[in-house]
Amino acid sequence: MPKTIKKLAVLTSGGDSPGMNAAIRSVVRTCAYHGIECFGVYKGYEGLIEGDFKRMDARSVKGIINKGGTILKSARSKEFRTVEGRQKAYKQLIDANIDSLVVIGGDGSFTGALIFNQEFGFPVMGIPGTIDNDIVGTSHTLGFDTALNTVVDAIDKIRDTASSHNRLFFVEVMGRDVGHIALNAGIAGGAEEILIPEEDLGLDRLVESLNRSRKSGKTSSIVIVAEGDKIGKNIFELKDYVDDNMEGYDVRVSVLGHMQRGGPPSCFDRVLASRMGVKAVESLLDGETNYMVGLLNGKMELTPLDNAIKGKTKINLELLRVSDIMST
């Protein structure tokens, strides 16, 4: 039987990503559409423990669909990792007569939501918000498309100066455990090599590839490096190795860092966030809990939180082959 929901809370947790505000907006306005009171929780799970709730209506989320970051703020909570901390959070929700929770974040945030549900039977629904695109159960996480566009724009600008000075640039992008940003942005940006955690190119093969590019007539090169790439200890070690083993290149390093997280969300991320917010609220209304909403084959689908957390995304082998061909 579908559960009657009267009051719903929404929070953002973990690293921010473009599209989180659009998702908050969607959750709040879907609640308004169905006659549900909606409360924003400030500072993630920390705010849940502190009872930092604010009632939100359709007008309170105007003008945020185009904003990066999250108006609800985000923070990591050590206390929520304890039974005592989660007990405090549960009491705050019950005292406020809130009966369901939407969590926008990544696998760490979903782990907290899953444990919270298991301990207290509190209905939860997840919306995947992370630029790394490393959550199973969706082809795209919120912020991934925007981050790609940000990275490609940066690569285009770096290539201008690389070409002007016959330079080799190592460009580091986010991706501690997965190379989705590096692989997609590398192809779109015309990179000569793409280094990702899933594929160990090796230092010798990297130099061999760059020498091959020089012999083919290339006077400058861009190498995209995911921060979790295993070839060297860090991107600066890669630079030093190439400096020591190649002549004729002026080697530079550019670490894009947190600029990849910021900026207005793309059209794709705004639409995706809007669809996910509607699906999250209406799934809770249908009595579903412990799920994450995601985009699969163009449709909004539900994936058990446990599967989303424990699963490991796979790199697209076709894109690897395309990258090899394009770097010829």
Secondary structure, DSSP 8 states (H G I E B T S, - for coil): ------EEEEEE-SS--TTHHHHHHHHHHHHHHTT-EEEEETTHHHHHHHT-EEEE-GGGGTT-TT--S-TT-----SGGGSHHHHHHHHHHHHHTT--EEEEEE-HHHHHHHHHHHHHH---EEEEEB-TT---TT-S--BTHHHHHHHHHHHHHHHHHHHHHHTEEEEEEES-SS--HHHHHHHHHTT-SEEEBTTB---HHHHHHHHHHHHHTT-S-EEEEEETT-SSSSSHHHHHHHHHHH--S-EEEEEE-GGGGT-S---HHHHHHHHHHHHHHHHHHHTT--SEEEEEETTEEEEEEHHHHHH------HHHHHHHHHHT-
